[in-house]
Amino acid sequence: MEKQLKKIALIGQPNVGKSSLFNRIAKKRIAIVSDLAGTTRDIRKHEIEILGKEALMLDTGGIDETDDAIFSNVKRKAVECAKEADIILFMVDGKKIPDDKDKELFYELQNLGKKLALVVNKIDNDNEKERLWSFYEFGIDDNNLFGISVSHNRGTKRLFDWIAEELPEIEEESNNSDIIDFKELDTGIEDFINPEDDINKKVESNDINVAIIGRTNVGKSSILNALIGEERSVVSPISGTTVDPVDESFEYKDKKITFVDTAGLRRRGKIEGIEKFALMRTKDMLQKANLALVVLDASEELYDLDEKIAGLVDQYGLGTIIVLNKWDENIETFKELETKIRRKFKFLLYAPIIAVSAKTGRSIERLKDKIIDIFNNYSQRIPTSMLNKIVEEALIRHALPSPNGNYLRIYYATQFESNPPRIALIMNKPNLLHFSYKRYLINYLRDNINFEGTPIHIIVRKKGEREEDNSNDTYFQG
């Protein structure tokens, strides 16, 4: 008997990110993702499972009010699709002001009497959440308005929870033969790992891309010059001298290290004209980086802006070293300053702190060595047998909780990606595993494996899931 699945329609204008969200929910790169408006023209369908619930996902072509016959047909199909759907996700671009065409279509969809969510994409950080206020013009309430960033996987968990609440439960078959014992690790891992997936074909690289980030005039250019041993970047006491990122590569201990000396980051309210462009370029660079040097001025107090800039490392999942520059001008002891930094940057507890002086050359060679060490940690792969032995020890020391009487079991663990390390826990009820236990496992892994300087991703999934399950993706840096 054929399953009668509820249908979810994804609707919106071209280039708002529908295909990217479709891929994230479907866990496969089915839809074509492109910056070219109108890439998706047909309706794509795919069965999905979200938080243990099944549905049929429909990705429609972008709706564009033009005289073009193609787009006119796309709109007609999209509206027809919405009428057939049980749940409608109406997606808009959060970086633009509310569009009259969007409002008109949204009101039309409201009249269909379906479950309707307004999904505002491209809300990439907390500061951009303020843009959500303008979308209340659509007449939507808080429970049905979602500010997300598909590209940075922000805010999607709340949206997935909302969708899952509208879907029926899946009847699970009781079959204890499915349980995989830690001693049978080689059996069943192929159910999770897709041999055609690029992440399992990564070749070890000797190329290290290092981003240098920090407030203006903390000495980023001076550190770059000291590391490469020549005057490559313009150094000036005037804040904001470096506008364009400057790349410089050199060989060190069989590694090719490429530094990008970024433009100094200022408060958003002070970014104007060319500096605004420089910030955009900096973020582009961070997407390509492996490691980040978070540069702080040891001669000054720590600012809230230092914390916000360091938060970019969290956003892009980079290996990290905190660099205290101008140490020759510092009047505090290292312990005193380290305590202040750890208190302010709790999300970077894994990052080593190195005090340097670009002016005198103090600890510059040590910083080079530490870059190599952190990159090795960032790109390492832990053997499955070793990983599961550590996880098994952690379970013995601190048993899994039983939320509301539910029996939880971890079948096995496997690292499926590096740069940064991403570890999957295959278990029976992944959505019931509390974040505090994941944090405990990460801390236990850090106690037994050298993960200094690198974040760790813990993903929990059901046995047999072959692709990335972003709904359960939880990322800690503790």
Buried (B, 14 or more C-beta within 10 A) or exposed (E): EEEEBBBBBBBBBBBBBBBBBBBBBBBBBBBEBEEEEBBBBEBBEBEBBBBBBBBBBBBBBBBBBEEEEEBEEBBEBBBEBBEEBBBBBBBBBBEEEBBEEBBEBBEEBBEEEBBBBBBBBBBBBEEBBEBBEEBEEBEBEEEBBBBBBBBBBBBBBEBBEBBBEBBEEEEEEEEEEEEBEBEEBEEBBEBBBBEEEEEEEEEEEEEBBBBBBBBBBBBBBBBBBBBBEEEBBEBEEEEBBBBEBBEBEBEBEEBEBBBBBBBBBBEEEEBEEEBEEBBEBBBEBBEEBBBBBBBBBBBBEBBEBBBBBBBBBBBBBBBBBBBBBBBBEBEEEEEEBBEBBBEBBEBBEBBBBBBBBBBEEBBBEEBBEBBBBBBBBBBBEBEBEEBBBBBBEBBEEEEBEEEEEEEBEBBBBBBBBBBBBBBBBBBBBBBBBEEEBBBBBBBBBBEBBEBBBBBBBBBBBBBEBBBBBBBBBBBBBB
